[in-house]
Amino acid sequence: MDISYVISELEAGRRQFFVVVDGQAAEVAVAKTPDGHKYLKTACDTPAVDYLLSLPECQ
């Protein structure tokens, strides 16, 4: 799935997305940088760990 598609679906409230982190479901959310760039993050993300980036690549 394209990131822009996921962002639009989340913002429209049409879908929810989750990833499994350490055996727990973590909801994916849209976040914004100070300059307005939108990106995906999970509720579990910390400044030291980005859980989405730690997932294996899709095949």
Stockholm file with secondary structure:
# STOCKHOLM 1.0

chainA/1-59         MDISYVISELEAGRRQFFVVVDGQAAEVAVAKTPDGHKYLKTACDTPAVDYLLSLPECQ
#=GR chainA/1-59 SS CCHHHHHHHHHHTSCCCEEEETTEEEEEEEEECTTCCEEEEETTCCSSCCTTTTSCCCC
#=GC SS_cons        CCHHHHHHHHHHTSCCCEEEETTEEEEEEEEECTTCCEEEEETTCCSSCCTTTTSCCCC
//
